[in-house]
Amino acid sequence: MARTISIGQQNFSELIVKNYFYMDKTNFIKEWWENGDDVTLITRPRRFGKTLTINMVETFFSVNYAGREDIFKDLSIWQEEKYQKLQGTWPVISLSFADIKEVTYEMAQYKINQLLANLYSRFRFIKDSPMLTTKDRDYWERVSVNMNVSDASLVLHNLSEYLYRYYGKKVIILLDEYDTPMQEAYVYGYWEELTGFIRSFFNSTFKTNPCLGRAIMTGITRISKESVFSDLNNLEIVTTTSRKYESSFGFTQEEVSAALAEYGLSDQQGKVKDWYDGFTFGRLTDVYNPWSIINYLEKKRFSAYWVNTSSNTLVGKLIQESNSNIKIAMEDLLNGKAFHTRMDEQIVFSQLENRESAIWSLLLASGYLRVEHYFFDEERGRDEYDLVLTNKEVRLMFEEMIEGWFARDTQKYNGFIKALLQGDCKAMNHYMNRVALETFSFFDSGKRPSKDTEPERFYHGFVLGLLVELRERYVVISNRESGFGRYDVMLEPLHQEEDAIILEFKVYDSDEEQTLSDTVASALTQIKEKAYAASLEAKGISPERIRSYGFAFEGKKVLIGEDKHV
């Protein structure tokens, strides 16, 4: 009989004792313990079992679970006697920054203080112990939501010492979702203030803490060492391309096949792979998204479960406001192609707006992209990657995101698309000018908008919109051979009754053209001189079924001209 599925259950002991669906990942405990690293930072995409793993480690090691053989006796970790003896023998401090999602630094610091004060309440039985001095108790009293940052930065350092005195043993510290408040700090503009505190907090907790036995931190991203880890030379960083803990997060192909068999869904293996496979950790390929698999097993229908579990605001903002290179790469990715880049897997948030590699690093760490090929250029000493969209679920998320860019002007945008398909050039001009008026600023709303880049940002974003909107009727081919100021697009019909369409974009240049109409004429001439229609005709599309349009841009004004005989 198939086990009951408990969606979102993060309590490890509850899962095991009640025999809910669980994929045995307890070998992580053995691998981590035998690696012997002082402080381990593990980055994985959201909903990949990081929180459950942290709770599993706490349940195994914590003195609060001493004698709980019933939890582990049927799991792989219990096969070795030395681990049976290790269970329940360590003082453990476990906390999570997952809920620190505030819009100001003051609110974030208050929320962190609240979390730390609650932690002290959990260990209040130590406060009256003779192991603590009067000075220790005075500090304990200062631990509150209103404590100053100096006291707050020492909370885990001092609590480690109190626990060491009480139990006579160093502590294990577990910090889940360490980077959540820092991502919010970047989005809402208080990055420098928060990272100043976090750097001091991490230093006292993980570096200058003589009572620390071992520690694990988890998160989505690897924040740059200079930002918050500058003093932690004892930190072992495990990213998605690291070989450690390859199978500890996410479901392997073997595990998914077994799960599908348990729930009578083996005949859906191919579709499940298309939707939810695609992640690669270290050398292990075919890693499945566990959140989506669990939801599919329970609901027995395909849906974008994982990408809809939290806001994709930061990702959308970065791509929307990005330069043309990012949007061009997104075209290739949405068309199923790989994108080649070099990058460092550490995230430098201050570089997200002006360094393309930082965006790709964030998308890779977040799980939206996967590594198809990786190699180290020894001659230049740098990492190089071929990246692709992870799977169908992620591709649908990006398509919905791009559709959302035009949602504010749905009627106008749909009006333009309808006019384009019908060949109504007058209506195309009417709707396109209304769309452009609204969306130029939308695609150029970064911190350093530029008049020169407005048209480029707009039409690259616009082409992404075409690619998504017309995907069921056309293959959208973007040649982009002419550089800034021109951008040719072909719409190759998937059905014989449809016309093929060629679009050429040009920015008005007063040194070369007298009027915007001249720019349109130049765009149409470009289509003829470059013989763009030849590739369509080679595929059997007759000249009568090929329409071409020249788009001329001057600021937020657009003029479209047509030539049906290319």
N, C-alpha and C positions, 0 to 999 in steps of 0.2 A: 504493500500500500504506500502510495506517495506521501511524503511528509508534508505537513502544513507549511505554507510559506508565510512568514511574518515580514511584511514590507517595512523597511526602515528600522528594523530592530538592531540597535547598537550595543545591547547588553549581552555580552558573550555567554555568561552563565545561564541567562534566561533561554537563549537559543539552544544550548546543549541540554539542559535539564528538561525542557519541554519538548525536546526532539523536533524542533523546527528545522526547516531546510538549512543546511550549513555545509559548505565545502571546506574540508579539513585543511587549514593553513597553519596548524600548530608547529610544523617543521621550521617556521620562521623563528620561533623561540630558540631552537637549537642552533640554527645558522647564525643568528645574531649573537648569542651568548659565546659561541666558539670563535667568532671573529675577534672578540675582545676589544672592540673600539670603545674609547671613552665616551664620545658624544657622536651620535649618528643622526644625520639629517637625511630623511627619505622623502623625495618628491614624487608624487604620482597625481594624475588628474583627479578631479573631484569624483566622489561616489565610487572609488575603487577599493574601498575596504580599509582605509587608513584609520578611521575612528574605531572600527571594530577590532583592528589589529592592536591598537593602543589599549583598548579595554581587555583584550585577550592577554596581553603581556602583564597588565596590572593584576588580572585575576590569577595568573599563574604565579607571579612572584610575591604578591603582597601578603604580609602577615595577617591581613584581614581575611584571607581565604585559606589560612592554614588548615590542613586536614580535609580539604575538599577534593578528595580522590574521585568522588562521583562525577565531577565535572570533566576530568581529563582521562579517566581510565579507558575509554574506548577510542581515544584519539592517538595519532601517531607519536606525539611527544612522550607518551607514557610507556613506550616500548623499551626505553633505556632506564635502568634503575637509578643512575646518577641524577636524572632529571626528576624522577619521582621524589628523591630526597631534597631536591632544590625547591620544589613547589612550596609556596607559602612561607618563605623564610626571610624575605627582605622588606624593610620599610619602603613604601612607594609613595611618591608625590605625583599625582596625575591631574592635569588641567588642560583646558582647551580654549583657544582664542577664536573659535568658530563664530561666536555671537558678537564679536567686537566689530560692528559695522556701523560706525557713527559718522556724522557729517562734519564734525568739528574736532579739533584736538582735545579741547576741554572735555567734551562728551566721551571721547575715546579713553582718555586717562581716567575719568570717573568710572567708566565701565570696567577697565582693567583693575582699578583699585577695589571695586566691588567684588570682582572675581577672586582676587587675592585675599580679601577679608573673609569671604565665604570659605576659602581654603583653610584659613586659620581656625574658623569655627568648627571645621570638620575634625581638627586635631586638638580641640580645646581641653581634652583629658590630660594633655601634657602640661598645660599651663601651671597647674598647681603641683607639679612634680618637684621633688627636692632637687632634681637635676638642673632646674632653672634658677638663676640668680634673680635678685631684685631688679637689676638692670635689664635682664632678659624680659621680665614681666612688664617693665615700663615700656619696652619696645613693643611687646605684644599688644599693649593697650593702645599704642599709636597706629596699629594696623587697622585702617578703616577706609571708608569711601573718600574721606577728606584728607588722607595722609599726603604729605609732600612727596615729590618724585624721588628724593633721596631715600626716604624710608621705603617707598614702593620698590625701588631698584634692589633692595636688600632682602625682600620678603622670602624668596626661595633659598637664598644663601643662609639666612638665619634659621629658617625652619629646618633645613637640612642638618644644621648643627644640633638643634633641639632633639630631632629624631635620632641622631647618632648617639647622643648622650643617653637617651631613653632606652634604645634597643641595643646599644653597643655595636652598631653595624652601620656602615655607610648606606646612603639612600640611592634608589633608582628614581630618576625624574623623567616623566613622560609629558611632553608638550605637543598637543595635537593642533593642527591648522595654525602654525606659528605665523604665517604670512597674511592671513585674512585682514588684520587691522592695517597692515602696510599697503595692501592693495587699495583699501578704502581711503587711506591717507593720500595716496597718489591721485585718486579720482577727485577727491574733495579739497586738495590743495594744502594739506598740512604735513607733507612728507618729512620735511626737515625736522620739525618739532618732534614728531613721533619717533623717528629713527634715532634721534639723540637719546631718548629714554630707553628704547629697545636695546641699543648698543650697550648702555650701562647695565641694564637688567640682565642681558645675556652674559656679559663679562663676569658679573658677580655670581651668577647662577652656574655657569658651565665652565668658567676658566679659573677663577680665584676661589673656588669652593672646595676646601680640603675634605669635606664630608660627602662629596659626590662619588658614588660608586660608578654608575653608568647612566647614560641618558639617551633618549630617542626624541627627536623632533620630526614632525611630519608637516607637509604643506604641498601646495600645488607647484610653487615656483622655487627656484634657487636664487634668492636675492643675492646680489653681488657681495663678495666678501668685504669690500670697502664700505658698504652701507651699514651693515649690522654685525658682521662677523670678524671685524678687523683684528680682534685680540684672540680669536679662537683657533690657535694652531693645533688643537687636539680634536678638530672636527672632521669626521669622515662624511663626505657628501655623496649620496647615492641618487643619481638622476635616472631618467628613463633609459639612457643609453649605457648605464653601468651594469656590470654583470652580477653584482650582488643582488640577492632577493628577487631574481627574475620571475619566479613563479609564485611569489608570496602575495601579489596583488593582482586582481583580475582573475578570470577563469581561463584555463588552458583549453585547447581543443579536446583533449581527452575528458576533462571535467565537464565541458558543455555537452559532449556526446552522451555521457553517463546521465546527466541531468535531464536531457531531452528524453532519453529512454525511460527514466523513472516516471515521467509525466505523460508518457505515450505520445511524444511529439517528434520522434526520430525522423518521420517523413518530412519535417520542416527544416532539416539540417541546412540545406542550401540557402534558403531564404534567411535563416538566422545568421548564417555566415555573412551574407551580403549586408545585412542591416547592422550587425553588432560586432563583427570581427574587425581586425585591422590594426590593433595596437601591438607595438613591439617594445619589449623591455630587455635591454642587454642583447643577448643573442637569441632570445626566445621570441619567435614570431607567433602569429595566430593567437593573440591574447584577446579575450572578449571582455566587453564592458559588463561587469557583474550586476550593476543596477538595472540595466536594460534586460539582461537575461532573466533575473529574478522576477521582474515585472511581467516579462513575456510568459514565463512559466505559470505565473498566477492568473494572468488575464487571457492568455492564449490568443493574443492578437498583436500585430506588428504596429509599433508607434515609436515616435521619437521620445522615449522615456528620459534618457540621460540628459540630452541637451536642453530639456525644458524644466530641469530641476532647480535652476537658479538663473539669475540675470546674466545675459551676455552683453551687458551695456558697454563694458570696457573694450571688448573685442570689436563690437560694432562701431564704437567711437573711433578706434584706431584705424580701422579700414576705411570708414567713411571719410575721415579727414586726411587720409594718407596721400602721398604723392602718386603720380601715374604708375610708377614701377610696381607698387604694391597692388594696385587695381589690375594692372596687366597680368601680374602673377596670379591674382584671384581668377581671372578669366581662364587661364590655363588649368588651374586647379579644378574649377567647376566643369571644365571640359574633360576631366579625367587625366590630365597630363601631370607630369612631375615638374617640380620647380627646384632648380639647383641654387644653392646658396652656401655661404660660409658664415658661421656664427659661433658664439660662445653660449653655452647653455645657461650661464648665469644671467639673471635678469637685472639690468640696470634701468630702473624706472625713469630716471632723469633723461635717458636716451630714447625713450619710446617715441617721442615726437620727431626726432631728427635722425634716427638711425634705423634703417630697414631691418638689420639683423636682429635688433632687440624685439621687434614685432614678431618675427618668425620664431624667436626663442620662446616668447610668451605663448604663441599658438601651439608650439610643440609641447611645451610643459603642460599646457592646459588640456591636451588630448585632442585638439581639433585637427592637428596634422600628425602624420606618422612618418618615420624614417623609412624610405624605400631602399636607399643605399647610403652608406656612411663610409668615409675613408679619411685618413689623416695624411695631410700633405707634409711629409717629413722635410722636404726641401724648404718649405715656407713656414713650417711649424704651426699649422692651423687645421681646424676641423672643417670638413666640407660635407654637405648633406644634399640628397635628393629627397624632397618632401612631397607628399601627396595628401589629399583629404583622407581622413581615417576610414570612413565607411559611409554607407547610405544615410544613416542617421545624421551624421555631421553635415553631409552635403545638403540635406533638406533644411537643416538649421540655417546654413548660410543663404540658401535660396529665400527662405522666409525673411531673413534679416534684410536682404537686398530689396525684396518686395516692400518691406516696411519703410525703406528710405523714401519711397514715393507715396506712402499711405496718406500723408497729409494732403496730397493733391491727386487722390485716386481718380476722381472724375475727369480731371484735366489730362492726367497721364493715360488713362484708358481711352480717352477721346483721341489722343494722339495716335496710340497703337491702332485703334480702329480705322482712323483716317489713313495711316500708313498702309495697312492691309488692303484698304479699298482703293488706294491710289489717289486720294483726294488731297492734292497739294495745298489748296487754299485752307482746308481745315487743319492740315498738318501745321501750317504756319501759325494759325490761330492758337491751337492748343500748345504747340511747342514754346511759343513766347510766354505763355502763362506758366507753363511748367518751369522754364528756365528762370523766370523772374523769381520764383519761390525757392528753387533748389540750388541756384548758384551759391548763395550764402551757406546753405546747408552743407555743401561739399567743400566749403572753404572756411570752416568755423574753428580752426585750430587756434593756438595761442599766437601764431605769427602768420595770419592770412596775407596773401600776396595777390595783388591785382593781376600780375602776370600769370599766376597759376590757376586763377579762377576758371577760365574756359577748359583748361586741361583736366582739372579735378572734376569738372562737371561732365564732360563728355566721356571720360573713362568710367565714371560712375553710371552714366546713362547707358553705356554699352553693356555694363553688367546687368542693368535692369532689363535691357532687350534680351540678353542671353537667358535670363530667368523667365521672363514673361512669355517668350515665344518658343520655349524649349520643346513643346510638343508639336510645333508646326514647322520649325526651321532649325537648321544647324547654323549657329551664329559664328562666323569666321572673322576674326580680327587680324588683319595683316600687319598693321602698325609699322609700315616700312618707311614712312616719310618723316618721322620725328615730330617735334613740337610744332603745333600749328596745323597739322593734317592728320587724319586718322580714318583710314578706309575700313569699312565693315561690309561684309557680304552676308546676306540672309539666303541660305541655300534651302529650298523647300524640301520637306520630307514627303510631300504628296504632289502628284503630277498636275493637279488642277491649280496649284498655287503659283504665283509669279515669284521669280527670284528678284532680290532687291540689293542694290549697291548704295552705300552711304559714304560720302566723303566729307570730312570736317576740315574747315579752314578758318583761321582767325584773320580778321580784317587787318591789312597792313597798309597804312596811308602812304607809305613810300612806294608801294607797288600798284595799289588800286585806288581809284577815285571814289567809288561808291561800294556799298555792301553788295550790290548786284554784280559788280565786277568780281568780287570775291567768290560769289556763287558760280559765276561763269568759269573762273579759274579752277574751282573744285570739279566742275563737270568736265572741263578740259583734261584735268588730271586723270579722271577715270578713263577717258578715251586714250590718252597718250600712253598710259601704263597698261592699257588693254586688260583691265580687271575682269571684263566679261569673258575673256578667253577661257579661263578655268571653268566657268559655269557652262559655256558652250561645249567644252570638252567632255562634260558629263551628260551631254544630250539635251541640255536646256536651250531651246531656240531663242534667237535674239528678240523675237516678239514677246517672249515671256520674261524678259529682263528689264527691270526699271531701275533708273539711277537717279540719285538726289544729291545735290550739293548743299551743304549746311555752312552758312557764313555767320561767324560770331563777332560782335562788337560790343564789348562789355556784357550786359545782360540781355542784349537784343540779338535775335536770331532771324535770319532770312533763309528760306529753303526754296531752291529751284529744282526743276525736274527736266530730265531728258529721257524719254521712253525709248529712244532709238540709239542704243549704245554700240 
